[in-house]
């Protein structure tokens, strides 16, 4: 399966966190329907390390990238293991 066949879901929780809204449920709802090869992209104001083991248990690998001082983009891929 290549990236063109993948379903890509993107969620930005920076505004939610700024407004003191807990985004965990929003994230879980977004990843629930994803299948192997699908991609979930999360935008957050910090590296969401506590989320990594939770999504790993659901079969996701991740790659985190700091875009700006308060902007991290984490790409979670379902069913693909990292090195």
Contact map, one row per residue, 1 for C-alpha under 8 A:
11101100000000000000000000000000000010000000000000000000000000000000000000000000000
11111100000000000000000000000000000010000000000000000000000000000000000000000000000
11111100000000000000000000000000000010000000000000000000000000000000000000000000000
01111100000000000000000000000000000000000000000000000000000000000000000000000000000
11111110000000000000000000000000000000000000000000000000000000000000000000000000000
11111111000000000000000000000000000011100000000000000000000000000000000000000000000
00001111100000000000000000000000010011100000000000000000000000000000000000000000000
00000111110000000000000000000000000001111000000000000000000000000000000000000000000
00000011111000000000000000000110000000111000000000000000000000000000000000000000000
00000001111100000000000000000000000000011110000000000000000000000000000000000000000
00000000111110000000000000100100000000011110000000000000000000000000000000000000000
00000000011111100000000000000000000000000111000000000000000000000000000000000000000
00000000001111111000001000000000000000000111100000000000000000000000000000000000000
00000000000111111100000000000000000000000011100000000000000000000000001000000000000
00000000000111111110000000000000000000000000000000000000000000000000000000000000000
00000000000011111111111000000000000000000000000000000000000000000000000000000000000
00000000000011111111111000000000000000000000000000000000000000000000000000000000000
00000000000001111111100000000000000000000000000000000000000000000000000000000000000
00000000000000111111100000000000000000000000000000000000000000000000000000000000000
00000000000000011111110000000000000000000000000000000000000000000000000000000000000
00000000000000011111111000000000000000000000000000000000000000000000000000000000000
00000000000000011001111110000000000000000000000000000000000000000000000000000000000
00000000000010011000111111100000000000000000000000000000000000000000000000000000000
00000000000000000000011111110000000000000000000000000000000000000000000000000000000
00000000000000000000011111111000000000000000000000000000000000000000000000000000000
00000000000000000000001111111100000000000000000000000000000000000000000000000000000
00000000001000000000001111111110000000000000000000000000000000000000000000000000000
00000000000000000000000111111111000000000000000000000000000000000000000000000000000
00000000000000000000000011111111100000000000000000000000000000000000000000000000000
00000000101000000000000001111111110000010000000000000000000000000000000000000000000
00000000100000000000000000111111110000010000000000000000000000000000000000000000000
00000000000000000000000000011111110000000000000000000000000000000000000000000000000
00000000000000000000000000001111111000000000000000000000000000000000000000000000000
00000010000000000000000000000111111101100000000000000000000000000000000000000100000
00000000000000000000000000000000111111000000000000000000000000000000000000000110000
00000000000000000000000000000000011111000000000000000000000000000000000000001111000
11100110000000000000000000000000001111100000000000000000000000000000000000001111000
00000111000000000000000000000000011111110000000000000000000000000000000000001100000
00000111100000000000000000000000010011111000000000000000000000000000000000111100000
00000001111000000000000000000110000001111100000000000000000000000000000000111000000
00000001111000000000000000000000000000111110000000000000000000000000000011110000000
00000000011110000000000000000000000000011111000000000000000000000000000111110000000
00000000011111000000000000000000000000001111100000000000000000000000001111000000000
00000000000111000000000000000000000000000111111100000000000000000000011110000000000
00000000000011000000000000000000000000000011111000000000000000000000111100000000000
00000000000000000000000000000000000000000001111100000000000000000000011100000000000
00000000000000000000000000000000000000000001111110000000000000010100000101000000000
00000000000000000000000000000000000000000001011111110000000000000000000000000000000
00000000000000000000000000000000000000000000001111111000000000000000000000000000000
00000000000000000000000000000000000000000000000111111100000000000000000000000000000
00000000000000000000000000000000000000000000000111111110000000000000000000000000000
00000000000000000000000000000000000000000000000111111111000001000000000000000000000
00000000000000000000000000000000000000000000000011111111100000000000000000000000000
00000000000000000000000000000000000000000000000001111111110000000000000000000000000
00000000000000000000000000000000000000000000000000111111111110000000000000000000000
00000000000000000000000000000000000000000000000000011111111110000000000000000000000
00000000000000000000000000000000000000000000000000001111111100000000000000000000000
00000000000000000000000000000000000000000000000000000111111100000000000000000000000
00000000000000000000000000000000000000000000000000000011111110000000000000000111000
00000000000000000000000000000000000000000000000000000011111111000000000000011111100
00000000000000000000000000000000000000000000000000000011001111100000000000011111110
00000000000000000000000000000000000000000000000000010000000111110000000001111000010
00000000000000000000000000000000000000000000000000000000000011111000000001110000000
00000000000000000000000000000000000000000000001000000000000001111100000111100000000
00000000000000000000000000000000000000000000000000000000000000111110000111000000000
00000000000000000000000000000000000000000000001000000000000000011111101110000000000
00000000000000000000000000000000000000000000000000000000000000001111111110000000000
00000000000000000000000000000000000000000000000000000000000000000111111100000000000
00000000000000000000000000000000000000000000100000000000000000000111111000000000000
00000000000000000000000000000000000000000001110000000000000000000011111100000000000
00000000000001000000000000000000000000000011110000000000000000000111111110000000000
00000000000000000000000000000000000000000111111000000000000000011111011111000000000
00000000000000000000000000000000000000001111000000000000000000011110001111100000000
00000000000000000000000000000000000000001110001000000000000001111000000111110000000
00000000000000000000000000000000000000111100000000000000000001110000000011111000000
00000000000000000000000000000000000000111100000000000000000111100000000001111100000
00000000000000000000000000000000000111110000000000000000000111000000000000111111000
00000000000000000000000000000000011111100000000000000000001110000000000000011111000
00000000000000000000000000000000001110000000000000000000001110000000000000001111100
00000000000000000000000000000000000110000000000000000000001110000000000000001111110
00000000000000000000000000000000000000000000000000000000000110000000000000000011111
00000000000000000000000000000000000000000000000000000000000011000000000000000001111
00000000000000000000000000000000000000000000000000000000000000000000000000000000111
